[in-house]
Amino acid sequence: MSKKFNKYPPKIQKFCELCGAEYFVYPYRKDTAKYCSNKCSGTITGELPRVKRALRKANLGNKYRHNSLPLRFCEYCNKELHTHQKRFCSNSCASKILIKDPERNRKIGEFSKNRIATPETIEKLKLINKGRVRSAETRQKLRVIGLAKAAEGSVVVCKPSKPEIHFGIRIKDIYGINLKSSKWIEGRCFDYEYHNYLFELDGDRWHRLPYQIANDKLKNDIAKRNNYILYRFRLNRVKDVDSLIEQNKELLENIFKEELNHVI
């Protein structure tokens, strides 16, 4: 019977140069091993200049790893800054310091010299800045201001979304019909108009809150009062347009049948 052979040589006893704790290493590390753990090793090597430079470069812009970098503080409130913050901890602190900078005020004055705020713009800004939650009265005032500016031709009052744009393009490709977009009736904008038909593409994001549901009901009443037939389609993404048209193929062919017969 052969004798059992141990291929690993016995370990050598050493003592940590930082904490003095006993530890054991293989013989090939007897001259290089100095510390008992990564914690002791990191405490020493973390203070080396080359290691500090490497850590600073690696942690640049990472607000969760700023302990290895020099501490910096806000120039106004003296709060500790994260790596991605340069001089101030917030816009509020920055405004309290920068508003007193004469050079900055001069540049802002030159930039704003030719910009004239009209009474309508000032009134609109007052309404917008009242808060994110707007009352029905505030929304109506903003709508009146937008319609007045639209009548002058200076602003676009209803910007269609990407699915709405793609819907119009696909209808033109399949049926050869150009739908009229952004139809305004009694202060409300409808997505598309075709003769006495109106089309609305409703995404969940814009048609799920109580005031949004109430606005949809109001638009239904407006369409009925003005002798329009309103169709609503659920559509959230551009890639759903083709499947939507395919599902409502018979409905759309019945609506467009006059022009389709004329083309044939």
C-alpha atoms as an extended CHARMM CRD file, in Angstrom:
* protein
*
       264  EXT
         1         1  MET       CA              0.0000000000        0.0000000000        0.0000000000  PROA      1               0.0000000000
         2         2  SER       CA              1.4430000000        3.3660000000       -1.0840000000  PROA      2               0.0000000000
         3         3  LYS       CA              2.0020000000        6.1800000000        1.3760000000  PROA      3               0.0000000000
         4         4  LYS       CA             -0.4570000000        9.1150000000        1.1540000000  PROA      4               0.0000000000
         5         5  PHE       CA              1.2200000000       12.1300000000       -0.4800000000  PROA      5               0.0000000000
         6         6  ASN       CA              0.2270000000       15.7490000000        0.3650000000  PROA      6               0.0000000000
         7         7  LYS       CA              0.8550000000       17.9320000000       -2.6950000000  PROA      7               0.0000000000
         8         8  TYR       CA              0.4310000000       21.2100000000       -0.7750000000  PROA      8               0.0000000000
         9         9  PRO       CA              3.4210000000       22.2980000000        1.3630000000  PROA      9               0.0000000000
        10        10  PRO       CA              2.8360000000       23.3630000000        4.9830000000  PROA      10              0.0000000000
        11        11  LYS       CA              1.9920000000       27.0350000000        5.5900000000  PROA      11              0.0000000000
        12        12  ILE       CA              4.3040000000       29.5080000000        7.3130000000  PROA      12              0.0000000000
        13        13  GLN       CA              3.3180000000       31.6110000000       10.3130000000  PROA      13              0.0000000000
        14        14  LYS       CA              3.4700000000       35.4170000000        9.9080000000  PROA      14              0.0000000000
        15        15  PHE       CA              2.2060000000       38.5100000000       11.7660000000  PROA      15              0.0000000000
        16        16  CYS       CA              0.2840000000       41.4750000000       10.2640000000  PROA      16              0.0000000000
        17        17  GLU       CA              2.3540000000       44.6640000000        9.9670000000  PROA      17              0.0000000000
        18        18  LEU       CA             -0.6860000000       46.8130000000       10.8460000000  PROA      18              0.0000000000
        19        19  CYS       CA             -2.7050000000       45.0450000000       13.5550000000  PROA      19              0.0000000000
        20        20  GLY       CA             -0.1890000000       42.3550000000       14.6390000000  PROA      20              0.0000000000
        21        21  ALA       CA             -2.6540000000       39.4890000000       14.1140000000  PROA      21              0.0000000000
        22        22  GLU       CA             -1.2900000000       36.0070000000       13.3820000000  PROA      22              0.0000000000
        23        23  TYR       CA             -1.9250000000       34.5290000000        9.9350000000  PROA      23              0.0000000000
        24        24  PHE       CA             -0.5310000000       31.7110000000        7.7510000000  PROA      24              0.0000000000
        25        25  VAL       CA              0.6250000000       31.7640000000        4.1050000000  PROA      25              0.0000000000
        26        26  TYR       CA              2.2390000000       29.3610000000        1.6750000000  PROA      26              0.0000000000
        27        27  PRO       CA              6.0430000000       29.4670000000        1.4100000000  PROA      27              0.0000000000
        28        28  TYR       CA              6.0690000000       31.2770000000       -1.9380000000  PROA      28              0.0000000000
        29        29  ARG       CA              4.4560000000       34.3060000000       -0.2020000000  PROA      29              0.0000000000
        30        30  LYS       CA              6.8350000000       34.4870000000        2.7560000000  PROA      30              0.0000000000
        31        31  ASP       CA              8.5930000000       37.6250000000        1.4290000000  PROA      31              0.0000000000
        32        32  THR       CA              5.5850000000       39.4240000000       -0.1460000000  PROA      32              0.0000000000
        33        33  ALA       CA              2.7360000000       38.8970000000        2.3720000000  PROA      33              0.0000000000
        34        34  LYS       CA              2.4800000000       41.7960000000        4.8180000000  PROA      34              0.0000000000
        35        35  TYR       CA             -1.1310000000       42.0380000000        6.0210000000  PROA      35              0.0000000000
        36        36  CYS       CA             -3.6250000000       39.5790000000        7.4780000000  PROA      36              0.0000000000
        37        37  SER       CA             -6.6860000000       40.7520000000        5.5180000000  PROA      37              0.0000000000
        38        38  ASN       CA             -7.9350000000       43.0010000000        2.7140000000  PROA      38              0.0000000000
        39        39  LYS       CA             -9.1370000000       45.4790000000        5.3350000000  PROA      39              0.0000000000
        40        40  CYS       CA             -5.6260000000       46.0160000000        6.7270000000  PROA      40              0.0000000000
        41        41  SER       CA             -4.1170000000       46.0560000000        3.2400000000  PROA      41              0.0000000000
        42        42  GLY       CA             -6.6860000000       48.6040000000        2.0030000000  PROA      42              0.0000000000
        43        43  THR       CA             -6.0880000000       50.8670000000        5.0060000000  PROA      43              0.0000000000
        44        44  ILE       CA             -2.4110000000       51.1920000000        4.0480000000  PROA      44              0.0000000000
        45        45  THR       CA             -2.5730000000       51.1620000000        0.2400000000  PROA      45              0.0000000000
        46        46  GLY       CA             -5.5740000000       53.5080000000        0.1600000000  PROA      46              0.0000000000
        47        47  GLU       CA             -3.3510000000       56.3230000000        1.3970000000  PROA      47              0.0000000000
        48        48  LEU       CA             -0.8500000000       56.0010000000       -1.4610000000  PROA      48              0.0000000000
        49        49  PRO       CA             -1.0110000000       58.9160000000       -3.9880000000  PROA      49              0.0000000000
        50        50  ARG       CA             -1.2490000000       56.6520000000       -7.0460000000  PROA      50              0.0000000000
        51        51  VAL       CA             -4.1450000000       54.7130000000       -5.4850000000  PROA      51              0.0000000000
        52        52  LYS       CA             -5.9570000000       57.9370000000       -4.6030000000  PROA      52              0.0000000000
        53        53  ARG       CA             -5.6370000000       59.1690000000       -8.1940000000  PROA      53              0.0000000000
        54        54  ALA       CA             -6.9890000000       55.8720000000       -9.5370000000  PROA      54              0.0000000000
        55        55  LEU       CA             -9.9480000000       55.8940000000       -7.1290000000  PROA      55              0.0000000000
        56        56  ARG       CA            -10.7550000000       59.5120000000       -7.9200000000  PROA      56              0.0000000000
        57        57  LYS       CA            -10.8560000000       58.7310000000      -11.6530000000  PROA      57              0.0000000000
        58        58  ALA       CA            -12.9550000000       55.5730000000      -11.1530000000  PROA      58              0.0000000000
        59        59  ASN       CA            -15.4770000000       57.2580000000       -8.8480000000  PROA      59              0.0000000000
        60        60  LEU       CA            -15.8890000000       60.4430000000      -10.8740000000  PROA      60              0.0000000000
        61        61  GLY       CA            -19.6010000000       61.2510000000      -11.2160000000  PROA      61              0.0000000000
        62        62  ASN       CA            -20.7060000000       58.4540000000       -8.8670000000  PROA      62              0.0000000000
        63        63  LYS       CA            -22.5080000000       60.0070000000       -5.9060000000  PROA      63              0.0000000000
        64        64  TYR       CA            -22.5810000000       56.6780000000       -4.0400000000  PROA      64              0.0000000000
        65        65  ARG       CA            -18.7700000000       56.2560000000       -4.0430000000  PROA      65              0.0000000000
        66        66  HSD       CA            -17.3770000000       59.5540000000       -2.8230000000  PROA      66              0.0000000000
        67        67  ASN       CA            -15.8120000000       58.4670000000        0.4710000000  PROA      67              0.0000000000
        68        68  SER       CA            -12.3650000000       58.0390000000       -1.0870000000  PROA      68              0.0000000000
        69        69  LEU       CA            -12.3730000000       61.5770000000       -2.5590000000  PROA      69              0.0000000000
        70        70  PRO       CA            -11.5350000000       64.8610000000       -0.8050000000  PROA      70              0.0000000000
        71        71  LEU       CA            -14.5580000000       66.2920000000        0.9840000000  PROA      71              0.0000000000
        72        72  ARG       CA            -16.1430000000       69.4010000000       -0.5550000000  PROA      72              0.0000000000
        73        73  PHE       CA            -18.8710000000       71.6000000000        0.8840000000  PROA      73              0.0000000000
        74        74  CYS       CA            -21.6120000000       73.8610000000       -0.5020000000  PROA      74              0.0000000000
        75        75  GLU       CA            -20.5330000000       77.4990000000       -0.7540000000  PROA      75              0.0000000000
        76        76  TYR       CA            -23.8270000000       78.6890000000        0.7670000000  PROA      76              0.0000000000
        77        77  CYS       CA            -25.0740000000       76.1910000000        3.3900000000  PROA      77              0.0000000000
        78        78  ASN       CA            -21.7910000000       74.2700000000        3.9510000000  PROA      78              0.0000000000
        79        79  LYS       CA            -23.4830000000       70.9190000000        3.2570000000  PROA      79              0.0000000000
        80        80  GLU       CA            -21.2600000000       68.0810000000        2.0190000000  PROA      80              0.0000000000
        81        81  LEU       CA            -21.3330000000       67.7380000000       -1.7840000000  PROA      81              0.0000000000
        82        82  HSD       CA            -21.5050000000       64.6000000000       -3.8750000000  PROA      82              0.0000000000
        83        83  THR       CA            -18.9620000000       63.9850000000       -6.6180000000  PROA      83              0.0000000000
        84        84  HSD       CA            -21.2270000000       65.2200000000       -9.4310000000  PROA      84              0.0000000000
        85        85  GLN       CA            -21.9500000000       68.5240000000       -7.6330000000  PROA      85              0.0000000000
        86        86  LYS       CA            -19.4530000000       71.3060000000       -8.3130000000  PROA      86              0.0000000000
        87        87  ARG       CA            -20.1140000000       74.2830000000       -6.0380000000  PROA      87              0.0000000000
        88        88  PHE       CA            -23.6180000000       74.0880000000       -4.5730000000  PROA      88              0.0000000000
        89        89  CYS       CA            -25.8260000000       71.3560000000       -3.1550000000  PROA      89              0.0000000000
        90        90  SER       CA            -29.0180000000       72.6180000000       -4.8540000000  PROA      90              0.0000000000
        91        91  ASN       CA            -30.3880000000       75.2060000000       -7.2660000000  PROA      91              0.0000000000
        92        92  SER       CA            -31.7830000000       77.1340000000       -4.3080000000  PROA      92              0.0000000000
        93        93  CYS       CA            -28.3190000000       77.6440000000       -2.7790000000  PROA      93              0.0000000000
        94        94  ALA       CA            -26.8180000000       78.4500000000       -6.1890000000  PROA      94              0.0000000000
        95        95  SER       CA            -29.4070000000       81.1620000000       -6.8870000000  PROA      95              0.0000000000
        96        96  LYS       CA            -28.7270000000       82.8960000000       -3.5490000000  PROA      96              0.0000000000
        97        97  ILE       CA            -25.0370000000       83.2580000000       -4.4190000000  PROA      97              0.0000000000
        98        98  LEU       CA            -25.1170000000       83.6780000000       -8.1990000000  PROA      98              0.0000000000
        99        99  ILE       CA            -27.8380000000       86.3420000000       -8.1210000000  PROA      99              0.0000000000
       100       100  LYS       CA            -25.2440000000       88.7030000000       -6.5830000000  PROA      100             0.0000000000
       101       101  ASP       CA            -22.6500000000       88.0260000000       -9.3030000000  PROA      101             0.0000000000
       102       102  PRO       CA            -22.4190000000       91.2360000000      -11.4220000000  PROA      102             0.0000000000
       103       103  GLU       CA            -20.7720000000       89.5230000000      -14.4040000000  PROA      103             0.0000000000
       104       104  ARG       CA            -23.4820000000       86.8890000000      -14.5350000000  PROA      104             0.0000000000
       105       105  ASN       CA            -26.2380000000       89.5150000000      -14.2590000000  PROA      105             0.0000000000
       106       106  ARG       CA            -24.6500000000       91.4710000000      -17.1090000000  PROA      106             0.0000000000
       107       107  LYS       CA            -24.6650000000       88.4210000000      -19.3950000000  PROA      107             0.0000000000
       108       108  ILE       CA            -28.2860000000       87.6430000000      -18.5340000000  PROA      108             0.0000000000
       109       109  GLY       CA            -29.2390000000       91.2410000000      -19.2550000000  PROA      109             0.0000000000
       110       110  GLU       CA            -27.5840000000       91.1470000000      -22.6850000000  PROA      110             0.0000000000
       111       111  PHE       CA            -29.2870000000       87.8470000000      -23.4990000000  PROA      111             0.0000000000
       112       112  SER       CA            -32.7290000000       89.1210000000      -22.4070000000  PROA      112             0.0000000000
       113       113  LYS       CA            -32.4060000000       92.6030000000      -23.9020000000  PROA      113             0.0000000000
       114       114  ASN       CA            -34.3240000000       91.8220000000      -27.0930000000  PROA      114             0.0000000000
       115       115  ARG       CA            -36.8770000000       89.5100000000      -25.4730000000  PROA      115             0.0000000000
       116       116  ILE       CA            -40.1680000000       91.2790000000      -24.7810000000  PROA      116             0.0000000000
       117       117  ALA       CA            -42.6860000000       89.6160000000      -22.4990000000  PROA      117             0.0000000000
       118       118  THR       CA            -46.2130000000       90.2480000000      -23.7720000000  PROA      118             0.0000000000
       119       119  PRO       CA            -49.1450000000       90.5860000000      -21.3260000000  PROA      119             0.0000000000
       120       120  GLU       CA            -50.5010000000       87.2410000000      -22.5590000000  PROA      120             0.0000000000
       121       121  THR       CA            -47.1670000000       85.5210000000      -21.8060000000  PROA      121             0.0000000000
       122       122  ILE       CA            -46.9900000000       87.0350000000      -18.3250000000  PROA      122             0.0000000000
       123       123  GLU       CA            -50.5650000000       85.9420000000      -17.5820000000  PROA      123             0.0000000000
       124       124  LYS       CA            -49.8460000000       82.4250000000      -18.8520000000  PROA      124             0.0000000000
       125       125  LEU       CA            -46.7040000000       82.1240000000      -16.7090000000  PROA      125             0.0000000000
       126       126  LYS       CA            -48.6440000000       83.2060000000      -13.6350000000  PROA      126             0.0000000000
       127       127  LEU       CA            -51.2080000000       80.4780000000      -14.2820000000  PROA      127             0.0000000000
       128       128  ILE       CA            -48.5630000000       77.8050000000      -14.9440000000  PROA      128             0.0000000000
       129       129  ASN       CA            -46.5420000000       78.6710000000      -11.8420000000  PROA      129             0.0000000000
       130       130  LYS       CA            -49.5230000000       78.3810000000       -9.5130000000  PROA      130             0.0000000000
       131       131  GLY       CA            -48.8340000000       74.6440000000       -9.1620000000  PROA      131             0.0000000000
       132       132  ARG       CA            -48.7570000000       71.3450000000      -10.9780000000  PROA      132             0.0000000000
       133       133  VAL       CA            -52.3580000000       70.5170000000      -10.0620000000  PROA      133             0.0000000000
       134       134  ARG       CA            -54.5000000000       72.9190000000      -12.0890000000  PROA      134             0.0000000000
       135       135  SER       CA            -58.1410000000       73.6070000000      -11.5000000000  PROA      135             0.0000000000
       136       136  ALA       CA            -60.7430000000       73.4700000000      -14.2680000000  PROA      136             0.0000000000
       137       137  GLU       CA            -60.8480000000       77.2880000000      -14.3260000000  PROA      137             0.0000000000
       138       138  THR       CA            -57.0590000000       77.5060000000      -14.7690000000  PROA      138             0.0000000000
       139       139  ARG       CA            -57.0650000000       74.9450000000      -17.5860000000  PROA      139             0.0000000000
       140       140  GLN       CA            -59.8470000000       76.8500000000      -19.3400000000  PROA      140             0.0000000000
       141       141  LYS       CA            -57.8960000000       80.1320000000      -19.0970000000  PROA      141             0.0000000000
       142       142  LEU       CA            -54.7770000000       78.4560000000      -20.5140000000  PROA      142             0.0000000000
       143       143  ARG       CA            -56.8570000000       77.0000000000      -23.3370000000  PROA      143             0.0000000000
       144       144  VAL       CA            -58.2540000000       80.4340000000      -24.2400000000  PROA      144             0.0000000000
       145       145  ILE       CA            -54.7500000000       81.9280000000      -24.2630000000  PROA      145             0.0000000000
       146       146  GLY       CA            -53.4900000000       79.0840000000      -26.4840000000  PROA      146             0.0000000000
       147       147  LEU       CA            -56.3490000000       79.4680000000      -28.9470000000  PROA      147             0.0000000000
       148       148  ALA       CA            -55.7480000000       83.2210000000      -29.1770000000  PROA      148             0.0000000000
       149       149  LYS       CA            -52.0700000000       82.6750000000      -29.9430000000  PROA      149             0.0000000000
       150       150  ALA       CA            -52.9520000000       79.9350000000      -32.4420000000  PROA      150             0.0000000000
       151       151  ALA       CA            -55.2740000000       82.3090000000      -34.2790000000  PROA      151             0.0000000000
       152       152  GLU       CA            -52.2980000000       84.6250000000      -34.7470000000  PROA      152             0.0000000000
       153       153  GLY       CA            -50.3000000000       81.7170000000      -36.1820000000  PROA      153             0.0000000000
       154       154  SER       CA            -47.4660000000       82.1030000000      -33.6640000000  PROA      154             0.0000000000
       155       155  VAL       CA            -47.7350000000       78.7590000000      -31.8200000000  PROA      155             0.0000000000
       156       156  VAL       CA            -48.8200000000       75.1820000000      -32.4610000000  PROA      156             0.0000000000
       157       157  VAL       CA            -51.7270000000       74.4580000000      -30.1330000000  PROA      157             0.0000000000
       158       158  CYS       CA            -51.9240000000       70.6850000000      -30.5410000000  PROA      158             0.0000000000
       159       159  LYS       CA            -48.7840000000       68.6590000000      -31.1620000000  PROA      159             0.0000000000
       160       160  PRO       CA            -49.6520000000       65.0780000000      -32.1710000000  PROA      160             0.0000000000
       161       161  SER       CA            -47.8530000000       62.1640000000      -30.5410000000  PROA      161             0.0000000000
       162       162  LYS       CA            -45.7570000000       59.6260000000      -32.4800000000  PROA      162             0.0000000000
       163       163  PRO       CA            -48.5250000000       56.9750000000      -32.5700000000  PROA      163             0.0000000000
       164       164  GLU       CA            -51.0050000000       59.6000000000      -33.8590000000  PROA      164             0.0000000000
       165       165  ILE       CA            -48.5810000000       60.6940000000      -36.6040000000  PROA      165             0.0000000000
       166       166  HSD       CA            -47.9380000000       57.0670000000      -37.5920000000  PROA      166             0.0000000000
       167       167  PHE       CA            -51.6860000000       56.3750000000      -37.6710000000  PROA      167             0.0000000000
       168       168  GLY       CA            -52.2010000000       59.1680000000      -40.2310000000  PROA      168             0.0000000000
       169       169  ILE       CA            -49.2810000000       57.9080000000      -42.3240000000  PROA      169             0.0000000000
       170       170  ARG       CA            -50.5550000000       54.3200000000      -42.3760000000  PROA      170             0.0000000000
       171       171  ILE       CA            -54.1010000000       55.4200000000      -43.3180000000  PROA      171             0.0000000000
       172       172  LYS       CA            -52.6410000000       57.3270000000      -46.2620000000  PROA      172             0.0000000000
       173       173  ASP       CA            -50.4950000000       54.3370000000      -47.3160000000  PROA      173             0.0000000000
       174       174  ILE       CA            -53.3390000000       51.7920000000      -47.0950000000  PROA      174             0.0000000000
       175       175  TYR       CA            -56.4070000000       53.8050000000      -48.1950000000  PROA      175             0.0000000000
       176       176  GLY       CA            -54.8060000000       56.7940000000      -49.9380000000  PROA      176             0.0000000000
       177       177  ILE       CA            -56.6890000000       59.2760000000      -47.7180000000  PROA      177             0.0000000000
       178       178  ASN       CA            -55.2090000000       62.3360000000      -45.9990000000  PROA      178             0.0000000000
       179       179  LEU       CA            -56.9180000000       62.8000000000      -42.6510000000  PROA      179             0.0000000000
       180       180  LYS       CA            -57.1570000000       66.3300000000      -41.2460000000  PROA      180             0.0000000000
       181       181  SER       CA            -55.2840000000       66.4730000000      -37.9530000000  PROA      181             0.0000000000
       182       182  SER       CA            -55.8700000000       68.7300000000      -34.9050000000  PROA      182             0.0000000000
       183       183  LYS       CA            -59.5120000000       69.6130000000      -35.4920000000  PROA      183             0.0000000000
       184       184  TRP       CA            -60.6770000000       72.2530000000      -32.9820000000  PROA      184             0.0000000000
       185       185  ILE       CA            -64.3620000000       72.3440000000      -32.0010000000  PROA      185             0.0000000000
       186       186  GLU       CA            -65.6520000000       74.5190000000      -29.1510000000  PROA      186             0.0000000000
       187       187  GLY       CA            -62.2080000000       74.8620000000      -27.5950000000  PROA      187             0.0000000000
       188       188  ARG       CA            -61.3530000000       71.1360000000      -27.7230000000  PROA      188             0.0000000000
       189       189  CYS       CA            -58.8090000000       69.4800000000      -30.0230000000  PROA      189             0.0000000000
       190       190  PHE       CA            -59.6440000000       66.1940000000      -31.7650000000  PROA      190             0.0000000000
       191       191  ASP       CA            -56.8850000000       64.0570000000      -33.2700000000  PROA      191             0.0000000000
       192       192  TYR       CA            -58.2680000000       63.5010000000      -36.8050000000  PROA      192             0.0000000000
       193       193  GLU       CA            -61.2710000000       64.5820000000      -38.8910000000  PROA      193             0.0000000000
       194       194  TYR       CA            -62.7570000000       62.9910000000      -42.0080000000  PROA      194             0.0000000000
       195       195  HSD       CA            -66.0110000000       64.5570000000      -43.2840000000  PROA      195             0.0000000000
       196       196  ASN       CA            -68.4330000000       64.0940000000      -40.3740000000  PROA      196             0.0000000000
       197       197  TYR       CA            -66.2010000000       61.5580000000      -38.5570000000  PROA      197             0.0000000000
       198       198  LEU       CA            -63.7240000000       62.2260000000      -35.7360000000  PROA      198             0.0000000000
       199       199  PHE       CA            -60.9590000000       59.8620000000      -34.5970000000  PROA      199             0.0000000000
       200       200  GLU       CA            -59.3540000000       59.8880000000      -31.1490000000  PROA      200             0.0000000000
       201       201  LEU       CA            -56.3090000000       57.7630000000      -30.2640000000  PROA      201             0.0000000000
       202       202  ASP       CA            -56.4270000000       57.3310000000      -26.4890000000  PROA      202             0.0000000000
       203       203  GLY       CA            -53.3180000000       56.2730000000      -24.5650000000  PROA      203             0.0000000000
       204       204  ASP       CA            -53.6460000000       55.1040000000      -20.9600000000  PROA      204             0.0000000000
       205       205  ARG       CA            -51.2650000000       57.7930000000      -19.7480000000  PROA      205             0.0000000000
       206       206  TRP       CA            -53.4970000000       60.6730000000      -20.9160000000  PROA      206             0.0000000000
       207       207  HSD       CA            -56.9270000000       59.1140000000      -20.3890000000  PROA      207             0.0000000000
       208       208  ARG       CA            -56.9000000000       57.4400000000      -16.9540000000  PROA      208             0.0000000000
       209       209  LEU       CA            -57.1880000000       60.2710000000      -14.3960000000  PROA      209             0.0000000000
       210       210  PRO       CA            -60.6080000000       61.5530000000      -13.2640000000  PROA      210             0.0000000000
       211       211  TYR       CA            -60.2940000000       64.9800000000      -14.8910000000  PROA      211             0.0000000000
       212       212  GLN       CA            -59.0580000000       63.3340000000      -18.1190000000  PROA      212             0.0000000000
       213       213  ILE       CA            -62.0640000000       60.9960000000      -18.1730000000  PROA      213             0.0000000000
       214       214  ALA       CA            -64.3480000000       63.9960000000      -17.5870000000  PROA      214             0.0000000000
       215       215  ASN       CA            -62.6610000000       65.8280000000      -20.4790000000  PROA      215             0.0000000000
       216       216  ASP       CA            -63.2800000000       62.8180000000      -22.7660000000  PROA      216             0.0000000000
       217       217  LYS       CA            -66.9790000000       62.8110000000      -21.8460000000  PROA      217             0.0000000000
       218       218  LEU       CA            -67.1560000000       66.5340000000      -22.6090000000  PROA      218             0.0000000000
       219       219  LYS       CA            -65.5530000000       65.9380000000      -26.0270000000  PROA      219             0.0000000000
       220       220  ASN       CA            -68.0870000000       63.1800000000      -26.7160000000  PROA      220             0.0000000000
       221       221  ASP       CA            -70.9130000000       65.6580000000      -26.0290000000  PROA      221             0.0000000000
       222       222  ILE       CA            -69.2720000000       68.3190000000      -28.2120000000  PROA      222             0.0000000000
       223       223  ALA       CA            -68.9340000000       65.8800000000      -31.1370000000  PROA      223             0.0000000000
       224       224  LYS       CA            -72.5530000000       64.7750000000      -30.8040000000  PROA      224             0.0000000000
       225       225  ARG       CA            -73.7880000000       68.3610000000      -30.5270000000  PROA      225             0.0000000000
       226       226  ASN       CA            -71.9700000000       69.3150000000      -33.7410000000  PROA      226             0.0000000000
       227       227  ASN       CA            -73.2830000000       66.2840000000      -35.6880000000  PROA      227             0.0000000000
       228       228  TYR       CA            -69.9840000000       64.3880000000      -35.7090000000  PROA      228             0.0000000000
       229       229  ILE       CA            -69.5400000000       60.6460000000      -35.2170000000  PROA      229             0.0000000000
       230       230  LEU       CA            -66.6280000000       60.0720000000      -32.8190000000  PROA      230             0.0000000000
       231       231  TYR       CA            -64.5600000000       56.8700000000      -32.7600000000  PROA      231             0.0000000000
       232       232  ARG       CA            -62.0640000000       56.2010000000      -29.9720000000  PROA      232             0.0000000000
       233       233  PHE       CA            -59.1620000000       53.7480000000      -30.3960000000  PROA      233             0.0000000000
       234       234  ARG       CA            -56.8460000000       52.5500000000      -27.6020000000  PROA      234             0.0000000000
       235       235  LEU       CA            -53.2790000000       53.0510000000      -28.7740000000  PROA      235             0.0000000000
       236       236  ASN       CA            -50.1310000000       53.4150000000      -26.6450000000  PROA      236             0.0000000000
       237       237  ARG       CA            -47.2100000000       52.5100000000      -28.9230000000  PROA      237             0.0000000000
       238       238  VAL       CA            -46.2620000000       53.1100000000      -32.5540000000  PROA      238             0.0000000000
       239       239  LYS       CA            -45.8910000000       49.3830000000      -33.2570000000  PROA      239             0.0000000000
       240       240  ASP       CA            -49.5630000000       48.8140000000      -32.2870000000  PROA      240             0.0000000000
       241       241  VAL       CA            -50.8530000000       50.9630000000      -35.1730000000  PROA      241             0.0000000000
       242       242  ASP       CA            -50.8540000000       48.2080000000      -37.8170000000  PROA      242             0.0000000000
       243       243  SER       CA            -52.6510000000       45.7290000000      -35.5650000000  PROA      243             0.0000000000
       244       244  LEU       CA            -55.2110000000       48.4290000000      -34.6640000000  PROA      244             0.0000000000
       245       245  ILE       CA            -55.9510000000       49.1200000000      -38.3410000000  PROA      245             0.0000000000
       246       246  GLU       CA            -56.2190000000       45.3900000000      -39.0460000000  PROA      246             0.0000000000
       247       247  GLN       CA            -58.6710000000       44.8460000000      -36.1830000000  PROA      247             0.0000000000
       248       248  ASN       CA            -60.8880000000       47.7250000000      -37.3800000000  PROA      248             0.0000000000
       249       249  LYS       CA            -60.5240000000       47.0040000000      -41.0960000000  PROA      249             0.0000000000
       250       250  GLU       CA            -64.2620000000       46.6640000000      -41.8160000000  PROA      250             0.0000000000
       251       251  LEU       CA            -65.1140000000       49.8210000000      -39.8780000000  PROA      251             0.0000000000
       252       252  LEU       CA            -62.5060000000       51.9040000000      -41.6860000000  PROA      252             0.0000000000
       253       253  GLU       CA            -63.4980000000       50.5370000000      -45.1230000000  PROA      253             0.0000000000
       254       254  ASN       CA            -67.1460000000       51.4840000000      -44.4650000000  PROA      254             0.0000000000
       255       255  ILE       CA            -66.0700000000       55.0140000000      -43.4580000000  PROA      255             0.0000000000
       256       256  PHE       CA            -63.7780000000       55.4920000000      -46.4690000000  PROA      256             0.0000000000
       257       257  LYS       CA            -65.9470000000       53.5790000000      -48.9840000000  PROA      257             0.0000000000
       258       258  GLU       CA            -67.0090000000       56.7020000000      -50.9650000000  PROA      258             0.0000000000
       259       259  GLU       CA            -63.4320000000       57.6990000000      -51.7920000000  PROA      259             0.0000000000
       260       260  LEU       CA            -62.3570000000       54.0760000000      -52.2860000000  PROA      260             0.0000000000
       261       261  ASN       CA            -65.1530000000       53.5650000000      -54.8560000000  PROA      261             0.0000000000
       262       262  HSD       CA            -64.1650000000       56.8310000000      -56.5220000000  PROA      262             0.0000000000
       263       263  VAL       CA            -60.5580000000       55.6390000000      -56.8110000000  PROA      263             0.0000000000
       264       264  ILE       CA            -61.6360000000       52.2830000000      -58.2650000000  PROA      264             0.0000000000
